[in-house]
Amino acid sequence: KSSGSTSAGNIKAQDKVFAKLDNFDFDAKFNVTRFSLTVIKPRQDAITLSGSGSDLSGAMRSALATITPGSRVVFDNIIAVGPDGTQRGLDPIVLLAN
């Protein structure tokens, strides 16, 4: 999912960030090499964490475990490497927990 609303449970179940190209004629694989995660809970300060690779760190999983309906989760600064070895910045993923 690249954006929109989803259940808090679905967000909490995530353990990695991956790149998938929709409506693309070739089966090109892109590997996420780094990203940032921001958790914004209602009436609380935002928490931003950075990671390398595609797996969420323990601190990221802990932050996601505390989200409640109304929380916003943003994966941004996503960098992925394609089959040609070129690094590319990807669009942010913005999810609203309901």
C-alpha positions as CSV (number, residue, x, y, z in Angstrom):
1,K,0.0,0.0,0.0
2,S,1.4,3.4,-0.9
3,S,-1.0,5.7,0.9
4,G,-4.4,5.9,2.5
5,S,-6.2,4.5,5.5
6,T,-5.7,1.1,7.0
7,S,-6.2,-0.6,10.4
8,A,-3.7,0.0,13.1
9,G,-3.3,-3.8,13.3
10,N,-2.1,-3.9,9.6
11,I,0.4,-1.1,10.2
12,K,1.7,-2.8,13.4
13,A,2.2,-6.1,11.5
14,Q,4.7,-4.5,9.0
15,D,8.3,-5.6,9.3
16,K,9.9,-4.2,6.1
17,V,9.6,-1.6,3.4
18,F,9.7,-2.9,-0.2
19,A,9.4,-1.3,-3.7
20,K,6.8,-2.7,-6.1
21,L,6.2,-1.2,-9.5
22,D,2.6,-1.2,-10.6
23,N,1.6,-1.3,-14.2
24,F,5.2,-2.0,-15.3
25,D,5.9,-4.3,-18.2
26,F,9.1,-5.9,-16.8
27,D,9.7,-7.8,-13.6
28,A,12.4,-5.4,-12.4
29,K,13.4,-5.8,-8.7
30,F,14.2,-2.8,-6.6
31,N,15.8,-3.3,-3.2
32,V,15.3,-0.6,-0.6
33,T,18.6,0.4,0.9
34,R,17.5,3.1,3.4
35,F,14.4,5.0,4.6
36,S,13.0,7.1,7.4
37,L,9.9,6.3,9.5
38,T,7.9,9.0,11.2
39,V,5.1,8.1,13.6
40,I,2.7,11.0,14.4
41,K,0.2,10.2,17.2
42,P,-2.7,12.6,18.0
43,R,-1.6,15.3,20.5
44,Q,2.0,13.9,20.8
45,D,5.3,14.9,19.3
46,A,6.3,13.0,16.2
47,I,9.0,10.3,16.4
48,T,11.3,10.0,13.4
49,L,13.7,7.1,13.0
50,S,16.1,6.2,10.2
51,G,17.0,2.7,8.9
52,S,19.3,1.0,6.5
53,G,18.2,-1.9,4.4
54,S,14.5,-2.7,4.0
55,D,13.9,-4.2,7.5
56,L,12.3,-2.2,10.3
57,S,14.6,-1.8,13.3
58,G,13.6,-2.9,16.8
59,A,13.0,0.8,17.7
60,M,10.8,1.2,14.6
61,R,8.7,-1.9,15.5
62,S,8.4,-0.6,19.0
63,A,7.2,2.8,17.8
64,L,4.6,1.2,15.4
65,A,3.4,-1.1,18.3
66,T,2.1,2.1,20.1
67,I,0.0,3.5,17.3
68,T,-3.7,4.0,17.8
69,P,-6.5,5.0,15.5
70,G,-5.9,8.5,14.2
71,S,-2.1,8.0,14.1
72,R,-0.2,8.8,10.9
73,V,2.7,6.8,9.8
74,V,5.1,8.1,7.1
75,F,7.8,6.2,5.3
76,D,9.9,8.7,3.4
77,N,13.5,9.4,2.2
78,I,13.1,5.9,0.6
79,I,16.1,5.0,-1.5
80,A,16.1,1.8,-3.6
81,V,18.6,0.3,-6.0
82,G,17.3,-1.1,-9.3
83,P,18.7,-3.9,-11.5
84,D,21.0,-1.4,-13.2
85,G,22.6,-0.5,-9.8
86,T,21.3,3.0,-9.9
87,Q,20.0,4.5,-6.6
88,R,16.5,6.1,-6.9
89,G,14.5,8.1,-4.5
90,L,10.9,6.8,-4.1
91,D,7.7,8.6,-3.2
92,P,6.7,8.6,0.5
93,I,4.2,6.2,1.9
94,V,1.7,7.9,4.1
95,L,-0.7,5.7,6.1
96,L,-3.5,6.8,8.5
97,A,-4.4,4.2,11.2
98,N,-8.2,3.7,11.7
